[in-house]
Amino acid sequence: MSERVSHALIAEDDDDDFEIFSTAVDAVSIAIVLSRAENGEILMQKLNEFETLPDILFLDLLMPYLDGKQCLKMIRSDKRYDALPIIIFSGLKDESAIEYCFREGSNFYVLKPNSIKELVYSLEQIFTIDWKNLYYPPITQFLIPPKPHD
């Protein structure tokens, strides 16, 4: 039996993007507790304060105070977070940003989709991975595309 994600943390400064993400999480077929850090500085504080780390972290790249790239680098340089899966959740479809996140140790890169249905599809793919063995896909599978239109 695979270990299911039950607590997801998202670092997202945009209220609308958080609302869309939250709605998509509610539509996924497994029960997930979602918590939020409104910027990178708050994210790093929360990670230090958790008694038990979240099962997965969704990280926006464009945030105030500490951006997602800075947070990714800090998290991956701290052994306490070695088992924490990090999924980049960003509107940046920039090849250099995607390559940077791959190199720095994030597990996947999800582009902010055009619809909740597309996001639910991406989240279901992510939440069905057995994260107890931290999975790092090859770069060719690193970017999770939105579901192709039917």
N, C-alpha and C positions, 0 to 999 in steps of 0.2 A: 504494500500500500504506500502510495507516495504521500509525502508531507505536504499538506495543503497550506496555502497562504491564508492566514486569518487576520493579520494586522498589516495594513499597508499604510505607509507614510508618504505623503506627497509634499514636495517643496515647490510651491506655486504662488507667485505674488498676484496674479491676475484673478479677480473674483469670478469673472465669467468663465474662464478656463477651468477654475476649480469646480464651479457649479456643474459644468458639462462633465468633467471627470467623475464627480461624485454621482451624478445621475447614471453614468455608464457603469460604475462599480455596483450600484444598486440593481442594475439590470443583468449583471453576470450571475450565472447559475450557482455560485457558492457564496456563503455568508462571509463578508469581509468587514472588519472594523477599519474605517478610514480616518486617519488624523492628518493634520495639515501644519506645515511650517510656512509662514507667509513670505519668508525671504531666507537667504543663505545663512545669515547670522543666527536667526531663530532656529534653523535646521541644526546647526552645529551645537547650539545650546541644548536642544531637545535630545539629540543623540547622546550627549554626555549625561543627561538626566534620566534616561530610560533605565529602569531596572532590567527589563527584558527588551532587547532590540526588536523593532518591527521585523516582520518576515520579509519585507521587500520595500525598497525606496524608489519612488518615482521622482525624478529630478529635472526641473526646468532649467534651461541654460541661462536665460535672460532674466535675472533677478537683481534687485538692489542690494547694497551692502557687500555681500559675497555672492558672486554669480555661480552658476552651476559648475563651470569648469574649475573654479577655485575650490568649491565644495568637493567635487569628485577627487581632485588631487589630495586634499586634506584627508578625506575618508579613506582612500586607498593607501595612504602613507601611515595609517594608524591600525596596528594589528588587531585592536578590539573589534574592528569592523570587517575583518577578513571574510566572514561568512555572510555578509549582508549583500544580497543581490541589488544592483543599482540599474534601474531602467531610465534612460534619458527620455524625457517627455517634452518635446520642443517643437516650435514652429520653424526652427532653422533647418532648411534643407540644403545646408552648405556642406560640401564634401569635406572641407578641411575641419569643420566642427565635428562631423561624424567620425572622421579618422582620428581626431584628437581623443574623443570619448572612447573609442575602441582601444587605442594605445594606452590610455590612462586607466583602463580596467572596468569600464561599465559593461554590463552584461548584454544589453540590447539598446536600441535607439528606436523610439516610436515617434513618428511625426504627428503633431496635433492634427486630427482628422477634420474633415468637412461635416461629419455627421456623428451623432451618438452611436448609431448602428455600426459605423466603421470602428469606433473606439471600443465598443463592446467586443467586436470580433478580435481586435488586437489584445485586449485584456484577457479574453478567454484563452488565447494562445499562451500568454505569459503565465496565467494562473494554473495552467495544467502542467507546467514544468515541475519536475521534482527538484526543488531548490535545496534539499539537504546536501546534495552534491553540487556545489556551485557550478553553474553551466556557463561556459564562455564559448559562444559559437564562432565559427570562422567569419571573417569580415564579409564574406558573400551572403551570410545569413544574419548579420548583425542588425541591419535596418529592417524593422518589421513593417511591411507595406500595408496600407489599408486593404480591406477585403475587396477583391475585384467585383465590379458590378455584375449582378446576375443577368 
